Amino acid sequence: MRRRAEVPPTAGLPPRLRDLLPGAGAPLDARAAAWLGVDAALVACSGTAALVIALRALRRTSARRTVVVPAYTCPLVPLAVAHCGLEVRLCDLAPGGFDLDPAALADACRTDTLAVVPTHLGGRVADVDAALAAARRVGAFVVEDAAQALGARAGGASVGLRGDAGFFSLAVGKGLTLYEGGLLVARDAAMRRALAGEAARLPRRFGWELRRSLELLGYHALYRPRVLRYAYGMPLRRALRRGDAIAAVGDALGPHIPLHRVGAWRQGVGARAIARLPAFLDAAAERAAARRARLAALPGVRVLDDAGRGAGTWPFLMLLMPDARARDAALARLWGAGLGVSQLFIHALPDYPRLAGIVPAQAVPNARDLAARMLTVSNSPWLDEPGFARICAELEAALRP
Ligand SMILES: *Cc1c(COP(=O)(O)O)cnc(C)c1O
């Protein structure tokens, strides 16, 4: 039985028509900075572009050419590193989690390391202090990947401000969206100047801005429970029927990274929407707390949390199933069901054919284990109680040997 409403895999901030009106008052960068608690923030044309800007700025200060990234993360991250003429070094994850494994991290940080990229995966607060300690031992920088964690807080401050720089994604599916966009922050004023200088080199691209503006209008038209099945559900189910998991989660992106400034109209749309984001994130956290407890009560299931480091955001819940068989059985029952159950990234980075030549073929057993055992349950407000109850029942069935 498929329901009429399609649940998106992440809790996107529902758009409002009046977001599209011109004249939003304070600009997006100022509103974002005020909310995040930093003197200034930079708007970029994607999270990937924000990372490129940060790496380019760091590259100017140093002859070091290697960037340490988690072995399980967004495939755009190693593409951004390679785009900057830098080399990717993988760091395996700690067993059963998303943080960098301490021993692997110590080994990966060497005298050629320019930066380490700890990642606040799925809104969870990562162990940035451990990354900072390992990076500082060899004189490297830390860039926090908070692409999925806009609004997450730790130690009384936004994530992204503990390392030397941090970035957030404003892409579709990551909460607040300009269709594609990003935010770049840094605690230190000199670093902020360096980042702003790098961002100022990017051109305006009328063609890209027009395309993104039309895509953002399309998003406003289609991001509705009864319409989303045409824009998201049907292409997803087509990809699943073909057996193309990478296309099903939208990991199948080309090697080209657009780099340009974001136009005033799209920034205005974001500036209006960001005013609603704090309350939306609070409601999402409340919903997640109740559902987390129910999912964690399933036999052998773990829900990844913040390990006491702070208060993350909850775009979805990351579930670790006891083994790959149970995970695959759960996905077979739920992925195409319109209930917002999905996978995050399909593979550990060495297992994407498209990244061969960029990512070293390296044994990363814990990252592979996470890729094989994890699934995500949407925390969208459109996932109602009957839908969530059905997810729990299907998971229970999948857990039976
Ligand atoms: C999405 C994502 C990125 C890239 O952000 P875009 O805005 O899509 O370019 C980087 N890192 C992680 C962990 C992500 O999820």
PDBQT file of the ligand as one rigid body, heavy atoms in Angstrom, charges set to zero:
ROOT
HETATM    1  C1  LIG A 501      26.150  17.717   0.779  1.00  0.00    +0.000 C 
HETATM    2  C2  LIG A 501      27.447  17.610   1.446  1.00  0.00    +0.000 A 
HETATM    3  C3  LIG A 501      28.554  18.339   0.996  1.00  0.00    +0.000 A 
HETATM    4  C4  LIG A 501      28.505  19.228  -0.220  1.00  0.00    +0.000 C 
HETATM    5  O1  LIG A 501      27.540  20.241  -0.113  1.00  0.00    +0.000 OA
HETATM    6  P1  LIG A 501      26.788  20.760  -1.440  1.00  0.00    +0.000 P 
HETATM    7  O2  LIG A 501      26.039  21.961  -0.974  1.00  0.00    +0.000 OA
HETATM    8  O3  LIG A 501      25.899  19.664  -1.902  1.00  0.00    +0.000 OA
HETATM    9  O4  LIG A 501      27.821  21.095  -2.442  1.00  0.00    +0.000 OA
HETATM   10  C5  LIG A 501      29.739  18.194   1.689  1.00  0.00    +0.000 A 
HETATM   11  N1  LIG A 501      29.838  17.370   2.752  1.00  0.00    +0.000 NA
HETATM   12  C6  LIG A 501      28.807  16.650   3.208  1.00  0.00    +0.000 A 
HETATM   13  C7  LIG A 501      28.976  15.775   4.401  1.00  0.00    +0.000 C 
HETATM   14  C8  LIG A 501      27.576  16.741   2.565  1.00  0.00    +0.000 A 
HETATM   15  O5  LIG A 501      26.550  16.019   2.999  1.00  0.00    +0.000 OA
ENDROOT
TORSDOF 0
